[in-house]
């Protein structure tokens, strides 16, 4: 995965976390119990991940986590549970541990059972996948997949959730089926040929594999579909630069909002 892809994912989940975990908004409770379609991870596995995460914290930070955990254990009403889980998810994200943050984001999703909350859980687990040597990467991948599957069930019209599910397998290719994520994206492209989000992800993959002309064609198509998305000019500039066309790279670089 390229640095720009990581930045894009990080920006997305940061925005979602700020919107969902950080603003103190009162949630709309869709379901008082956990989502039946969600299968919990083995308790021992979760406890080991949490234990490992806590061991890496300074004593003062551990005390803060303990206070948050106590508030969750003692929470009675759904609103209090949401508030305490929000605090725990934000705490672990701030510590740079997106995996444990995802665990609590999933608990929130089970509590609210909305497509958006499941998307946030899945995206948070996707962040955790960016550490390829993490021994828990397989767990994070399965949790991300399940979260996006649940989001899709609740909002079948949202193509973005399907794209993100495919990207789980691009982030961490399955052993024995390394093309799964790419094939999922290609299938979405065939089904939704004018969906810019699908085209952009395929374009990013073209950059990653050095297929510069394919990347140029895809980003050009995406810009035609979504001309208001000025950030696409940055990607097209990168593709032209990779192809050795410095004139076009400079032209689109000037349109890039980061410049």
ABEGO torsion letter per residue (X at the ends): XBAAAAAAAAAAAAAAAAAAAAAGBBBBBABABBBAABBBBBAAAAAAAAAAAAAABBAAAAAAAAAAAAAAAABABAAAAAAAAAAAAAAAAAAGBAAAAAAAAAAAAAAAGBAAAAAAAAAAAAAAAABAABAAAAAAAAAAAAAAAAAAAABAABAAAAAAAAAAAAABBBBGBAAAAAAAAAAAAAABAABAAAAAAAAAAAAAAGBAAAAAAAAAAAAAABAABAAAAAAAAAAAAAAGBAAAAAAAAAABAAX
